[in-house]
Amino acid sequence: MRNILIIGTSHTTDKHYDYSPEVEAGNYYPNYNKGEELWTEYLCSKLSLNPINLAIGGFGIETYAARIHSVKEEYDIALIEMPNNARHELYIEQKGVEYKPNYLFENFWSDKLYKNEILKFNASDYDLTNVTVKKINRINKNAEIPIPIEDFKANVRNTARHNEHLQNDNIYATITLINGYLKSKKVLPIWFSYNFDIDNYNFDDFILVNKELNYPTFLDYVRFELGYKEDDMNYFGDGSHLNSKFWRNLVDDFFVDFIKRRI
């Protein structure tokens, strides 16, 4: 069975950020503890492919190259989500950690060792939810220089000053380089965008599932073509991530045939 590398964010992992009892009770997303199937695994079963899944919620374009470089298994297909600019990282040095280099080893990502060294955040972390405080405390436990809460909040505040146009340019430049790198390794890179606006850039050299749509992103498609509303838990259980069963519909309607024609 051929291997396919999968790289993306929480939209590729079927993972939500709201762990309230109401969301959990709705069964909107797979239960990881019970081994329930992710939408990418559902796609792979349709295509008879074996997934090497390095999609990780909360991490953006800055970690894509390292995740790809870390993979040691052979693969000749890659499915990659184009991330938007909402994700940020702080790299916190830890006491007594031997530099290997850690960032480029697959188990750093697959075994979630990154949780002890990289503090990921987005604008919502400013509210210091229990989840946010927990990850700050985990990073600080063995940090050479722990990050105070106020310093962390300052980093989150500064994201409001970022130039989104330049950030998007950086994302486009990075995925263009990744696209060329994978092709040089005889890997077929297949891309999709859930919420990265592709309208401002040239994707003639990309194999892009979104070209099957009349909308620049899958989020636009489900909003405007299908009428799904993010404040309706029937479609977005946590208000941000599309419920798993609707991802499966997208797999059936767009991904399966598109990829079959190319592999």
Residue, then its C-alpha position, 0 to 999 in steps of 0.5 A: m500500500r502506498n504511503i501518503l504524507i498528511i500535513g495541516t492544522s486542526h482543520t486536517t485533524d478533525k480536532h476542535y478547541d472547545y472541550s465543553p460538555e455540550v460539544e463533547a455530548g454532540n459527537y461532532y468530532p471523532n473521539y481520539n481515545k476510542g480510535e474513531e476515524l478522522w476525515t483524512e483516514y476516511l479519505c485514505s480508506k477510499l483511496s487505499l493509501n496508508p497515512i503518515n499523519l503529521a497534521i497538528g492543531g495550532f501550528g502554522i506554516e512556520t513548522y511545515a518544512a520541519r515536519i516534512h523534513s522529519v519524515k523518514e518513511e518512504y512516501d510518494i504522495a502528500l496532502i497538504e493544507m494551506p494554513n492561514n496566518a492566525r497561528h504563532e509559536l514561541y520556542i522556549e529553551q528547556k533545561g537539560v535537553e540535548y540538542k539532536p536537533n530535536y525539531l527535525f526528528e519525526n518523533f518530536w512531532s508524532d510523539k508530541l514532544y513539541k508540547n514541552e518546547i514550543l508554545k503555540f498560540n493564537a488570538s483566543d489565548y489572550d483570554l487565558t482559558n484553562v487550556t492556555v494556562k495548562k500549556i504555559n505551565r507545561i512549557n515553564k516547568n523546565a524552562e531555562i527562562p520561564i515566560p511570565i503570563e504578562d509577557f505571554k499576553a504581550n506576545v498575543r497582543n502584538t499579533a494585532r499589529h502584524n501585517e496580514h498581507l505580508q504574512n500571507d505573502n510569506i505563506y505563499a512563498t513557503i508553500t511554493l518552495i515546499n511544492g517544488y521541494l516535494k516535486s524534486k523528491k518525486v512526491l506528488p503534492i496535493w494541496f487544499s485551502y480551508n481558509f487561506d484566501i488563494d485569490n491573490y496568488n498564482f497557483d498554476d504550478f499547484i495541484l489544488v483541490n480548490k480548483e474544483l470549487n467556485y469559491p477560493t476556500f472550502l470555508d467559503y464553499v460551505r458558508f455560501e454554497l451550502g449555507y452552513k453557519e459557524d454559530d450553528m452547532n449542527y455544522f460547527g460544533d465548536g463555532s470554528h471547526l466543521n463537524s466531521k460528517f460534513w468533512r466526509n461529505l467534502v471528501d466524497d464530493f471533491f477529494v476522492d475523484f480529484i486525487k484518484r485522477r492523479i495517482 
